[in-house]
């Protein structure tokens, strides 16, 4: 108890210091668009069979739940690799391969997960608690895993019988269930892992409505209906083809022509015209995620490795990073570039979630004058150059150009380097960048939006940021079982991040997905994943 009291006292001092240093802030504007998550098929008549074609806005990384860091991988895996838990349309956590929410011991150190029985993986292997243990062990211990930090300070994982898995913790870990509603909860066939563990992503095998068929790099990914799936009667398509289409105009044109029936991440430049077409339906939802700039502070040998100093002013001096944040006119950029479809984002806490408060979502004021003053205090010559890699797609490039104009007012010379998405992910992990304009699809629990990116040694700490104080704050937020205490700690974390700026939050997109009215049952929630597994062509479709 003495250690805990001492730590909490330290956090109180940290909070007081940060509150004194925090810049003036204003509340994040509220979205004016109406959410439409799509509608389950229910009892409506549908046509059995057929091949659905989806225009996918970027090439996914490897289809491996343990190592992936790509949103677009989640689109594909949502049809072939179910999780222990899922989010529903209301943002609630619900069982998927589990049969109920976890049972947690009074001290928070033992978590027992009941899992399904009598079902099979796509290769015929039996799904049971031992298979769940195998996948969770891999997520926890495999070298290069992106999931280790997401599932917390585990002491032991054990299948106690055929339908129950127990996770024992060194300290309580409140975000676990939310983490298991994403890639950390995807369960892989133990037979497939034994056959080809390191190359599992080349031919993934899981439990899902569909099973993997083939991938043509930079072109397409195909999946086919899995007859072994436990709910096969509610799967309708014969196959789904994900066609790689990074250009938003191309996706829009193919939707209009009917060559594809679904397109994700549609551009705000096109959405106003698409919404008027009777043959198309626009689905939209707010997002748990954020877009912004990773600033490389100490990622020299790769994310998760010990940090090393980088001899640039923006890496060494928090005043330079704060200056960049103050020179970013978030609200004007969203209105100008995205026709006001997107929202500003200034912190990792998603609006309309249980931990969103005015203090935890507030934005710094646009203040280019103060930005220049901070640069002068830091002793750098103006304009200060920053090289930023950005995905070479229309929306990102237009935003980058507008951002360049904004930060120029604050004394920066932003140099834009258009880069392929897969190369961006590689640079992010290896640390071969100065600044990256890239986003995160977001998680329901704030731990998944914070600790992964900001905790010392995390495999997702792409900025190479290292702070004992922030580690303490985020650690206690994850280990606390009190919602009120967690909320207060995340407010402290937000104040800290606003001072240090290892990541500069800029905007929060709306998940804009368009599909043909020939198709029904497609759903898109705030977690960003497009759900196609139970969709179908409508019964009266011609041809």
NUMI-202690 format. One record per residue: residue in one letter; x, y, z of N, C-alpha, C in turn. Coordinates in pm, whole numbers, plus 50000, padded with zeros to 5 digits. Layout:
<sites>
aXYZXYZXYZ/...
</sites>
This chain:
<sites>
x500834987950000500005000050000500865012550000/x502055011550067502935023250070503415026749930/x503775016249850504225018849713503135025449632/x501905020049643500795025749567500535040149609/x500555043149740500305056749787501375066249735/x502635061249736503735069649686503545072649537/x503175062249462502975064349318501845074049291/x500755072549362499635081549340499985095849380/x500815097249482501275110649519502115116649408/x502985108249348503785112949236502895117649122/x501845109849092500935113448984500235126649015/x499895128849140499265141549176500165153249150/x501465151749182502435162449154502555164649004/x502645153548928502735154648783501535162248727/x500345158948775499125165448725499165180348752/x499605184248870499655198448905500625206048815/x501785199948791502775206348704502235207848563/x501625197148512501115197548375499985207448360/x499115208448457498005217948449498535232148437/x499655234848506500225248348500500845251148363/x501315240448294502005242248166501085241048046/x499875236148065498995232947952498605245547876/x498585245047741498155256647663496655258847674/x496225270947639494795273847637494105264347541/x492915259647579492235249747498490785253747475/x490215247747373488785249447350488175235847321/x486875234847336486205221947320486195217647174/x486225204447153486135198947018484715200646965/x484545205646839483195207146784482485193746774/x481185194146780480365182146769479985179746624/x480035167146580479695163846442478225167146414/x477975171846292476605175346253475985164746163/x476765154946120476235144646032475575133446111/x474615126846049473835116446117474435102746085/x474685094946189475255081546171474255072246103/x474775063846016474005053045955474955041045947/x474805031646042475725020346052475365009045956/x474265010145885473784999045805472754991045882/x472144981245815471044973645876471264958745856/x471204950645963471304936145945470184931045855/x470424919645793469444914045699468124911045768/x468194905145887466954901845957466114891945878/x464834895445855463924886245785463714889845638/x464434900245589464194904145450464694893445353/x463984891045243464394880745146465674884845073/x466594875445058467854878244990468144867244890/x469044870144801469464860444700470674852644752/x470654839544739471794831344782472854830944673/x474114831744716475224830444622475694843644566/x476604842644471477164854344405478504858644465/x479234866744390480544871844434480434886744458/x480694891044578480724905344611482124910644584/x482194922444526483484928844502483534941944579/x484554943344664484744955444743486004962544696/x485894975444672487064983644644487734987444774/x488924981944798489644984044924490644995444905/x490605005144998491325017644975492825016744995/x493335005745048494775004045060495124989345071/x496334986145033496844972445043497104969245190/x496494958645245496764954945384498204949945401/x498704950245523499934943145551499624928345564/x500524920445621500294905945629499014902945707/x498294892745664497034889045727497324880245849/x498104885945940498514878946061498064887346180/x497104882346260496574890346371497634894446473/x498704886746484499724889646585500614901346546/x500934902446418501934912346375501354924146300/x500104923546260499544934046174499354947146249/x499484958246174499154971446228498304979546130/x497654972746036496894979345930495384978045950/x494674989245937493214989045939492664980145829/x493284980445712492754973445595492864958345612/x493824953745690493874939745727492624936045806/x492154945245893490974942445975489734940645889/x489614948045776488474946345686488414932045636/x489544926845589489584913345534489374903045644/x490074904745756490004894745862488644894345930/x487864905045919486524904845980485644894145917/x485974889745795485174879345730485744865445751/x487024864245787487634850945796488174847445934/x488214857046025488864854346154488104861146267/x487164853746327486394859646436487234860946562/x486704869046655487414872546777486664867046897/x487304867647011486604863547133485434872747161/x485624885747134484554895647156484494905047037/x483394912647031483214922346924482544934746983/x482564945746906481754957446938480434956246863/x479324960546924478084961446849477874975846802/x476764978446738476524991746681476465002546787/x476144998946910476055008747018477365010447094/x478425003347049479695004347117479814995447238/x478884985947253478964976447365479824964547326/x480494958547423481274946547401480374934347413/x480414925547312479544913747309480374901447274/x479994889547323480744877347292480644873847144/x481724867947092481714862746956482164848146959/x483454845446975483904831746999483844828047146/x483794837847232483484835447373481974833847385/x481524828447497480084826547518479504836547617/x480364843947685479914854047781481084863347808/x480804874747869481874883747909482754876848014/x484014880848029484914873848121484434874448265/x484784864148340484584864048484485904868448548/x485844878948630487054884848687487034883048838/x488124878448893488214876149038488144889449113/x487754889149239487634901649316488904910149318/x490084903849316491334911549317491754915949177/x490994912049074491264916248938492424908948873/x492994899048937494204892548886493934879948805/x492744874548813492404862348740491184864848653/x491354862548524490284864848427489974851548359/x488724847148368488324834548307487354837248193/x487684831948075486884834247954486244821247910/x484914820647908484224808647857484164809247704/x484484798347637484534798347491483614787847432/x483324789447303482394780547233482914766247229/x481994757047212482334742947190481594738047066/x482074727047008481384720846895481504728346764/x482524736946750482714743946623484124740946571/x484354744746441485614741146376486264753246309/x487584752446297488314761746213488084757946067/x488494766745975488264764345832489014752145780/x490054747445852490784735445810490274722845876/x489174723845952488584712146018489084709746158/x490104717146202490604715746339489524720146438/x489414712946548488404716346648488784729246722/x487794737846738487984749846819487694746246964/x488624749747054488424747347196489324756647275/x489294755247406490074764247492491574762847467/x492024750847434493454748847406493874757047284/x493004757547182493314765647063493364780447098/x492454784647185492454798647230493754801547304/x494154792547391495404794447465496584795947368/x496634787647265497734788147168497834801947103/x496694807347059496714820546995497084831547093/x496514831047214496814841447312498294840947353/x498854829047365500274827747396501114834147285/x500714831947161501444837747047501364852947050/x500154858447072500004872947082500874878647194/x500994871147303501714875747421503234875247403/x503734863947346505164861247353505934861747222/x505254860947110505984860046983506804872546956/x508024870646910508874882046873508224889646757/x508154902746771507534910946668506034912646685/x505474906946792504034908246816503674922846842/x502584927246779502034940546803500954940146911/x500694928446965499594926747061500064926147207/x501344924247230501834921647366501354932247465/x501584944847433501174955447524499674956847537/x498944952947431497494954547431496804945247533/x497444933947564496784924447654497354924847795/x498284934047822498634937347959499704928648024/x499934930948155501024924348229500654910148270/x500624901048174500194887248198501274879548274/x500834870948362501724861848433501624847748377/x500404843848336500194830248288498884829448209/x498874821048105497654817948029497484802848031/x496274798248063496054783848077494634780048035/x494524769447954493224763447926492904753948040/x491954757748124491674749748244490794737648213/x490004738448107489264727148053488964730347908/x488104722647843487904724447699487154737247664/x486484743447761485664755147731486004767447815/x487114767247888487474778847969488984781447962/x489314794047940490704798547940490874808448055/x491934806848131492224815948242493494823948212/x493394836948231494564845748220494844851148359/x496044848948407496444854148539497374866048519/x497114876548594497834889048578498734892148697/x499794899448670500654904748777499964916548846/x499194924148767498394935348816497074935148741/x495994940248799494724940648725494884948248593/x494124944048492494224950448361492814952548305/x492284964448329490894967448294490594966848144/x491524970448054491174971047911491134957647839/x491294946447907491464933647838490314930347744/x489074931147791487944927047707487874935147579/x488124948247590488144956747471489254952647376/x490424948947430491524944447346491164931547272/x490414922747340490034909947279488894911447179/x488394923747162487414926647056488114931646931/x489434930346929490204934046810491184922746780/x492294925946716493204915446669493724906446780/x493884911946901494354903647013493374892447045/x492114893947003491104883747027490864874546910/x491604876346798491464867446683492164854246714/x491454843146692491954829946727492284822246599/x493524817446592494044810846473494074795646491/x493954788546382494004773946387495374769346439/x495414761646548496704756946598497404747746498/x496634740446417497254731846316497954740246210/x497314751246169497934760146069499164767046127/x499094770946253500254777246317501414767346327/x501134754846358502184744746370502844742346236/x502044742646130502574739945996503434751445945/x503004763745973503724775245916503514787546003/x504094787546123503814798246218504274811846167/x505524812646118506054825646076505374830945951/x504854821945869504204825945744502694824145750/x502134824045870500694822145884499914832345801/x500384844845795499674855345723499584853245573/x500394843845520500314840945376499114832245343/x498624824945441497434816545421496734814845555/x496094825345606495494824845740494324815045748/x494224808345862493144798845887492544801946024/x491264805146027490584808746151489174803246149/x488324808246238486874805846235486224818346179/x485434816846074484754828446018483764824545911/x482904833745869481934830745765482584826745633/x483814831845611484544828945487485924823645522/x486574817645423487944812845440488824818645331/x490084820345362491034826245269491234817245148/x491294823645029491544816144905492894820144845/x493054832844812494334836944751494504852044762/x495754856144743496094870344744497024873044626/x496694883144548497574887944442498084901644488/x499354902744526499854915244584499534927444499/x499074937944568498734950844506497554949944411/x496854938644410495744936944317494464932644387/x494474921344457493234916444516493494905844624/x492474903644706492424892744804491054886244789/x491024873044782489744866044764489504856544880/x488254856444927487824847045031486564839944980/x486314827945030485154820044987484374815245108/x483084813045087482214808445195482764795645258/x482774795345392483294783645463482134774845508/x481974762945449480854754245487480964748945629/x482144749845691482324744945828481954755345933/x481664767445889481354778145983480094774846063/x480124777746192479034773646282477704780246251/x477714791646182476474798546146476364799745995/x476744789145925476824789545778475474792645714/x474384789545780473054792045721472794806945700/x473514815445773473334829845759474434836545679/x475204828445606476214833645513475674831645372/x475734842045291474994841745164475884842545039/x476914850545040477774851444922478574838644905/x478874835144778479814824244751481244828844781/x481534841344746482884846444768482854861644778/x483934867044831484144881444835485534884144780/x485624893544688486904897844634487164912144679/x488284913944748488724927344788489704932244682/x489254941944603490094947144496490814959644546/x492144959744537492934970844591492784983044500/x492224993944554491965006144479492305018344564/x493575022144572493955033344658493365046744616/x493065048444489492575061344442491075062644467/x490675072944543489255074744579488395077244456/x488925084444358488155087144235487865074144160/x488825065044162488635052144095487555044044166/x487595043844300486555036744374485185042744345/x485125055944343483855062744315483325059144177/x484205059444076483785056243939483305041843928/x483995032743997483615018643990482315015744064/x482025023544168480715022444234479605027144141/x479845038044074478835043343982478535033543870/x479595026843820479415017743707478895004043749/x479005000943878478584987843927479674977343922/x480914981143884482004971543879482414966844019/x482214975244119482344970944258481034974244327/x480734966944433479474969244504479674976244639/x480924977044684481234983644811482544991244796/x482625003044856483875010644861484055016644999/x485225014645059485455019945193486205033245184/x486175040645295486935053045311486745062045190/x485505064745157485235073345042485615087745076/x486085094744975486565108344996485415118045020/x485565127245117484565137945134484385146345008/x485375146144917485255153444791484175147244701/x483945134144718483015126944631481685123844698/x481645124044829480505118344900479225126244877/x479325139344861478115147344841477405143844710/x478165140144608477525136044482477065121544488/x477805112944556477415098844564476115097044642/x475925105144745474745103644830473465106744752/x473565113544640472385117144561471965106144462/x472815096044445472525085744345471615075044404/x470475072044340469505062544397470035048244404/x471025044844321471535031044322472595028744428/x472905039244507473945038044609473425042244745/x474005036344849473695040144987474985043745060/x474965054745130476125059345206475945055345352/x476895047345403476955044245545477995053345609/x477725058045728478685066745795478585065045945/x479735066346008479765065846154480925074346203/x480795079046326481935085346390483025075046411/x484155079346463485305070546475485895070846615/x486355059246661487125058646785488555063546762/x488945065046636490335067446603490705081946583/x491865084046525492385097446502493425097046391/x493665108646331494725110546234495685121046290/x496925120246249497865130146299499285127046261/x500235133546330501645132446298502415124846406/x503035113846365504065107846449505325116246432/x505955120146542507235127246539508285117846598/x509335115446524510345105846568511265112246671/x511105107746796511855113246908513015104346947/x512825091046935513895081946976513835068246914/x513025066446807512895053546740514025052346636/x515145046846680516325045446594516485031146545/x516285021546635516515007446603515224999546581/x514085006546579512804999846559511905001446680/x510605002046654509625003946761509734992846864/x509704996546992509804987047100511214984647149/x512224988347068513614986947109514004998847198/x515074997647277515515008847361515705021547278/x515205032647331515265045147256516675050647256/x516975058247151518275064847138518025079447099/x518925088447136518725102547104518805105246954/x517965114146908517995118846769518355133646774/x519365137546699519935150946712519235161046622/x517935162546643517195173246577516415180846684/x516135193446657515435201546756514045196246785/x513355191246683511975186546705511975173646787/x513055165846779513155153746860513575156747003/x514455166547019515035169347150514235179047236/x513495188147172512915199347246511405199447233/x510705197347346509235197147345508655210447302/x509415221447317508895234447274508685234847124/x509545228247048509415228046902508175220046862/x507955208846931506775200746900505485208046939/x505505214747053504345222647093504085233846993/x505145239946944505005250446843504295245146719/x504645232946676504005227046558502515224946585/x502195220246705500785218246740500015231446736/x500605241946793499925255046797499815261246658/x500695257246566500655262646430499705254746339/x499065244446393498135236246316496715241146337/x496145247046235494785252646244493775241446217/x493545233146317492785220946299491385223346242/x490675232746298489285234846257489195239746113/x490035249346076490005254545938490435244045838/x491405235645876491865225245785490775215045755/x490025211045858488935201545838487875207545745/x487525220045768486505226445685486975228045541/x488225232145524488745235045390488985222445309/x489625212545369490045200745294488945190345282/x488135188845388487185177845393485735182345390/x485495194345344484125199445331483305197645459/x483995198345572483365197545704482765183745735/x483155173445661482675160045689483395153945809/x484645157845829485425152345940485415162046057/x485915157346172485985165346293487445167846331/x487675178246408489005180046464489265169246570/x490535165846586490945156546692492185162246757/x492175163246886493285169446957493845160747067/x493175149547095493625140447199493285126247156/x493815116147226493495102247191492135097447241/x491435105547319490145101247376489035103847275/x488335093547237487295094947136486025101047196/x485415110747126484145116147173483075105247178/x482065107747259480915098747272481295085047325/x482435084147393482765072047468482735075547616/x482775065347700482515067647842483575076147911/x484775077347851485825085247915486005098947849/x485105102647762485195115647695484615126547784/x485445136247819485015148047893485535160247821/x485095172047862485605184147799487115185047816/x487605181347935489045182247960489835171947880/x489255160147855490015149547788489915150347635/x489075159247582488955160347436489225174447384/x489665183547472489825197647435490975199847337/x490845210347255491835213747153492645226147191/x493945226147159494705238547175494265248847071/x494305261447106493965272047012495035273246904/x494635276746785495575279946677496275292946713/x497585292446730498315304246778499685304846710/x499755308846583501045309146512502035319046573/x501535329646634502445339246697503205332346811/x502485325346897503125318247007504035307346954/x503665301046842504515290846781505885296646746/x505905308146682507185314446647507985318046771/x507285322646875507975326046999508655313847059/x507955302447057508525290047111509745285547030/x509675286946899510815283346815512015292246844/x511755305046865512845314346899513425310947035/x512565307347132513055303247264513915290647254/x513565281847160514325269447142515635271847067/x515805283947012517055287346947517225281646808/x516095278846737516215273546601516025284746499/x516625282746383516525292746277515195290946203/x514545302246173513265301746103513465304145954/x512645297645868511655287445905512355274145939/x511785267146037512375254546081511865243245991/x512775235545927512335225245832511915212245901/x510835206345854510375193145899510005185045776/x510565173045764510245164245651509175154345693/x508065154345621506905146145657506535136645544/x506525123545575506025113745480504515113045490/x503855111345376502395111045372501965101045265/x500895093745292500365084245195500015091445065/x500405085544953500205092344824498805089944768/x497815094044847496425093944803495885108144810/x494825110444735494315124044716494035131444847/x493265125544935492865132545057494055135745147/x494935125945163496105128245249497015139045190/x497215138645059498095148444997497505162445006/x496195163644985495565176844995495645182045139/x495445173145235495555177545374496995181745405/x497955174045358499365177245383499725191045326/x499225194045207499525207045145498895218545223/x497655216345269497005226745349497695228245485/x498145216945542498875217445669500185225145652/x500845223145539502095230545512501855245545516/x500735249845456500425264245457500115269145598/x499435260645676499075264545812500315266245899/x501185256145901502335256745991503385266745945/x503335270445817504255280945770504015293945844/x502755296345881502435308445956503085308346095/x503395296446144504005295046276505505293046272/x506105294446153507555293946145508145280746099/x507335272046036507825259145991507885258345838/x508855250845789508955247545648508695232545636/x507435228845606507035214845601507315209245462/x508145199045456508555193045329507875179545314/x507035178345212506145166745196506795156245108/x506775143745155507315132445079506195122245058/x505535121844939504505111944913505095097744917/x504395088444985504935075045010503815064744999/x504155052844945503185041944942502795037945085/x501535033845102501025030545235501845019645303/x502185009045230502944998045291504335002845334/x504925011945256506225017445293506105026445415/x504955033145430504725041345549504705032545675/x504005021145667503945012145782505335006945818/x506125004145716507474999245739508345010045805/x508265022245753509035033345811508605036045954/x507315034945979506765037046113507395027346213/x507465014646176508005004546267509525005646281/x510215008546170511675008746172512245021946223/x511425032546222511915045546268512665053246162/x512425050146036513135056945927512305068745876/x512045078045964511255089845930511535100846031/x511185113245994511195124246089509775127246136/x508835127946040507415129646072506615121245975/x505525115246025504615107145942503195112045963/x502475114745856501055117745866500295104745847/x499785099345957499165086245954498175085346068/x497265075946061496215075346162496095061846230/x495085060946314494765048846391493255047746393/x492745035846365491295034046356490605034846490/x491365033446599490805036046731490235023846801/x490145024946933489605014347015488605020047115/x487695011747159486645016047251487225020347384/x488205012747436488845016447563490025025647535/x490195036447611491275045947582492675040047594/x492825029047666494145022747674494655019147536/x493745014247449494145010347314494515022047225/x494185034247267494535046147192495725053747253/x496205049047368497245056447439498465047847469/x498305037747556499445030047604500205023447491/x499475018647391500135012147277501165021147212/x500875034147203501725043347129502705051247216/x502435051847345503165061247429503905055047546/x503735042247571504405035647683505805031247642/x506755033847727508145030047700508255015147669/x508885012047555509124998147518507994991347446/x506844997947430505724991747359506084989747211/x505624978547155505894975847012505184985646921/x504204993146975503515003346897503995017446927/x505065018847005505605032047038506505036546923/x505855040446812506585043446690507385056346699/x507035065246790507775077746807509035075746890/x509145064446959510285062447046510255071847165/x509045073947217508905083147330509165075647461/x509795082447556510205075947680509955085447796/x508955082247881508655090747995508175082248112/x508925082248220508515074748339507205080048393/x507025093448391505795099348445504565094848367/x504655095248233503495091048153503275076048166/x504345068348175504195053848198503405051348326/x503705059048431503005057548558501505060648542/x501215071648476499815075848460499025065448381/x499565061348266498855051748182498805037948247/x499855034548321499855021648390498775020948495/x498635031248576497595031248678496195032148617/x496075039148504494775039748437494345025848390/x495305017948343494985004448296494704994948412/x495394996848524495284987348634494144990648730/x493625002648723492545006448814491234999848773/x490454995648870489134990048843488035000448868/x488415012748900487475023648922487345032148798/x486145032948741485935041048621486245055648647/x485865060548765486115074648798487605077448806/x488345068448869489785070348880490445069348743/x489995059948660490555058848525490305071748447/x489115077148457488805089448386489705100948428/x489955102248559490825112848609492255110948560/x492705098548555494065095748509494225098648360/x493205095448281493295098648138493285113648114/x492595121148196492675135848185494095140548215/x494745134548314496145137848341497025134348221/x496785122648165497585118348050497435127947933/x496205132547909495955141947800496725154847821/x496755159847945497515172147972499005170147946/x499495158447984500905155347962501205154947812/x500385147847738500595146447594500545160047524/x499635168847571499505182147511500745190647533/x501515187547635502765194747658503915188847577/x503985175447574505135168647514504985166247364/x503755163447316503455161847173504345151747100/x504465139447149505155129247069504335125346947/x503035127346957502105125746845501215138046844/x501035144046726500205156146717498885152246652/x497815152446730496485148646681495925159946596/x495325156346482494875166646389493385165646356/x492925153946312491505152846279491015138546301/x489695137446307489025124646329488075122646212/x488345112346133487495110346015486165104146053/x485225104945963484005097045971484195085145877/x483735073545922483855061645839482795062245729/x483225066045610482315067845497482455055945403/x481455047445403481425035545318480205036445228/x480385033545102479275034045006479055020244947/x477785016144937477525003144873476305004044782/x476254994944687475134993944595473874989944671/x472754995144628471474990944689471084976844645/x471874970744555471704956544524472114947844642/x472864953644734473424946244847472754950844976/x472554941645068471994945145198472774937945307/x472684943045429473324936445542474744940745570/x475264950745498476604956045527476494965645644/x477464964645737477454973345854478844979045880/x478884991545928480134998445962479925005546095/x480735002046195480615008146327481775017846351/x481805023446470482825033446501484225027546513/x484355014146520485685008246524486325008046386/x485585012046283486155013946150486065001946058/x485794990046109485774978046025484474977045946/x484574974045816483414971745731483044957045741/x481824954345787481394940645812480574935345695/x481134925145627480504919445508480054904945528/x480404898945641480254884545657478844879145643/x477834886945682476444882245676475624890045572/x476294897545484475594905245382475154896245267/x474344901845176473834894045063473334903344954/x473174897944834472474905144729470974904644758/x470284915344725468844915644748468154905444656/x466984900944698466324889944629465894893344486/x465534906044460465014909544328466074915444237/x467354913344270468414918344183468374911144049/x468464918643942468444912943807469884909743764/x470054898743694471354895343638472234887543733/
</sites>
